[in-house]
Amino acid sequence: MDLGLEKRGALVTGGSQGIGKEVALQLAAEGARVALTYRSEREKAREVVQEIERRGGEALALELDLGSVESAKGAVAATLARFGQIDVLVNNAVRWSERLPWEAPRFEDIPLAEWQGVIHDNIDGAFAAIQAAVPSMRARGWGRIVNIFSGVALDGVVGAGPYAAAKAALHGLTSVLARELGPHGILANVVAPGLTLTDKVSAHVSPEFVAQRGKAYPVGRLLRPEEVASTIVFLCSAANTAVTGEIVRASGGRPM
């Protein structure tokens, strides 16, 4: 299937590792020119760029402070300066809470600073990137926006209040964007991965936990990052002409 991504300009935030890395690689494999951002993993981001270039693609790595509106706008500006257009925006970068959900205090004991930090970083960076990228999409009459969501905001996880609230807000924003931008050829969706076997996840959980948790999904296992990425790339492509304003689960099925 031709995904119609040849020579498209794409920006993937949080593209140095995990799901974002696989999205960047797959977009580039389809012929897109890809800018990917990193927060602290500069060398990992460079390795992704080098891998894309070895395969004959075009890419660049950009530093991004997710909590800074100016940093997000700067990443968009740098992408436009390099490629002349942004057709695809994937907001994958994320700020987690400072602790794992099961390590969090009771909801009434969550510090205000922790709440505000998670909300601010996860919402403001995505807002700024979208706002800066949309004019390029409007001008060309074509665009795809995918915001990475989380099943935590749908199913609830004890201790994950700030993160779940931030992701729920991102869904609300996406629903509005789908209606406002649809007449201009721009589609916007959220993708909700389940617990995915990224390197970071694998480093923090035991093989026994992975096996046990995997049994909760209809497919009987946890998905790999590249499996989630393929769903995201489809939604970013010209092959997608019908899906907008939706929550698309890419988790191997709703956990039971």
Secondary structure as UniProt FT lines:
FT   TURN            6..7
FT   STRAND          9..12
FT   TURN            13..14
FT   HELIX           18..29
FT   TURN            30..31
FT   STRAND          33..38
FT   HELIX           42..54
FT   TURN            55..56
FT   STRAND          59..63
FT   TURN            66..67
FT   HELIX           69..83
FT   STRAND          88..91
FT   HELIX           101..103
FT   HELIX           107..109
FT   HELIX           112..140
FT   STRAND          143..148
FT   HELIX           152..155
FT   TURN            158..159
FT   HELIX           161..181
FT   HELIX           182..184
FT   STRAND          186..193
FT   HELIX           199..204
FT   HELIX           207..214
FT   TURN            215..216
FT   TURN            218..219
FT   HELIX           225..235
FT   TURN            238..239
FT   STRAND          247..250
//
